C-alpha cells in the first residue's frame, strides 16, 4: 500500500462547501483505505494499492474526481501525489518559510506543461514583491503576507486555464498534511 495525498482545488471557497466527514466517506466508498482529512481546505491522506505508474495514477485521479463530482455536484479537480513526493516538495522549499512578512506557498501541478507555462509567463516578476522557483511537480512561491490574491503571479495562477491542473497550499498546511501522512 502507498500513502497518497489528494489536494482538492477550490474546496470551501467560492460556494463549494464540503463537510470533511462527507468527503472522507465519499473516498472510503470508492475503496480508498483510511482516508483522513486535514483542515477544511481539501487535503486528504489515504492508502491505496501500489499505483505509482503513470497510467495507474491517472486512473486513480480520475476515479477520485469522478466520485467528488457525483457526490458533491461540482467540477472537481485534484492534484494527486505520494507522501514521499509531498515530503520532497516541503523539504525543497527554497525560501525562509518562517519569515513573518511573507506567505510561503507551494503550487502543485498535475500537468508539467501548465507548470512550465506559469514559470515562463512569470519571468519578469519583481523580486522585491514576490519570487517563484521551480521544483519537481511544483512551483515554490513567496509573496508578501496579505497580498496573495493581488500579486502578478497570483493573478496569473488564478487564470481559468490552470484550474484543472494546479492547486496552492501554504507551508503551514503542508506541514500538517505531512504529519498526518506519517
N, C-alpha and C positions, 0 to 999 in steps of 0.2 A: 504494500500500500504506500502511496505517495501522499505527502502533505501538500495540499493545494490552497491557494488563496484566490478568491474571486473578489475583484474590486468592481463594484457596480457603479455605473455612471449615473449621476443625476438623481439619486435616491434621497427622499425627504427634503427636496428643494423644488421650486417651480411647480408645486401642486402634485408631485408624485410622492405620495405618502404611503410608506410601507412599514408596518409594525414588525419589529425584529422577530418575535415568536412566529409570525406568519411566514416570514422569509425563511427562517430555519426549518419550519415544517414543509414548505414547498421544496426545499432542496433535499430534505430527508425522503420525501415522497418519490423523488426520481432516483433514489438509490445512493445518494452521497452519504458517506458514513460520518457520524458525529459532527454535523455542521454546527459551528459556533459563530455567532455574530459579535462583532466588536464595534462598539459605539452605534450610533443610529445613522451612519453615513454610508451604509452598503459595503461593509467589509466582512467577508465570511471565510473562515478557515474550515477545511473539511478534508476527509481522506477518500481516496479513490484508487482503484487498481492502477498498476503501472501504465500510465497513459502518456508517456513523455514523447512519443513520436509525434511528428508534426500533424499527421492526419488524425491521430487519436486525440490530440489536444484540441484540434479544430472541432472535432465531433463533440467532445465534452463541452466546449464553449458554446456551441450551437444548441446542445441539449439544455444547458442551463438557461440561456437566453430565451429559448422557446418556452420553457416552463414558467419563467418570470412573466413573459408576455401573456401567456394563457391565464395564469392565476391573478395577476395584478393589472392586466389591461393597459400596459404602456409599452412604448417602443424601447425594450430593454437591451442594453449593451453592457458587456463586461470586458475587463482585461483579466485573463486567467494566467496566473504564474505559480510556480512551485515556491514552497517556503524557502528553499535554497536560493532561488532567484531573488526573492524579496530580501533575504539577508545580504546578498551581494549588492543589491541596489542601495540598501541602507548604509552598508559599510563603505560604499564608494562615494558617498555624498562629499563633494569637494569644497564645500563652504563651511563656515563656522555656524553650525546649526543652533548653538546656544546664544548667539548674538541677539540681544533683546530688541534690536532695531530692525531686524529683518524677519521675513516669513520664509522659512526653509521648506521648499516643495520638491516633490518628485512627480513628474508627469510620466505615467506608464502608457505604453502603446502596444497594441496587438498587431500593428501594421508598420513595418520598418519604413516603408515609403512615406507614410504620413509623418513619422518622426523626422525623416530626412527633409521633407518639405518644411516642417516647422523650423528645423535648425537652419536651413538655407534662407528662409524668409526672415530670420531674426538676426542676421549677421551684423546689422548696424545698431544694435541696442546700446544705449548709454550705460556703461558700467557703473556710473555714479548712481544710477537708478535701479538697474536690475542686471543680472547676469544669468546666462544659461551655459550648460556644459553637457556633452553627450556621455551616456553610459550605456551598458548593454540592455537594450529594450526600454530605455528611459531617457528623459531629459531632466537634468538637475536644474533647478531654478531658484534663485533668491531674489526677493523683491522687498521693498520697504513695507514694514508692518502697516496694515490698514489700507494698502493700495493694491491688493491682489486682484482686483477686478478692473483696474483702470490703467495699468501699465501697457505699453505697446505689446509685450509678449502675451499678457493676459488676454488682450483683445484678439490677438492672432489665434491663440489656442482655443478661444471660445467660438470660433467660426464653425458653422454647421458641418462643414466637410470633415471636421475632426471628431465629431461627437461619437461616431460609431466605433472608433478605434483608440480613443485616449481617455484617460481619467487622471486626475491630480489628487495627491494626498500630501498633507504636511508631515514633517518628520515625527512629530509627537504621536500622531495617529499610527504611522508606520511602526514605531517602537511598540505600541500596544498590540498591533496585529502580529508582529514578530514574536512578542512574548506569548500570545495565545497559540501561535503555531508550534511553540515549544521547541 
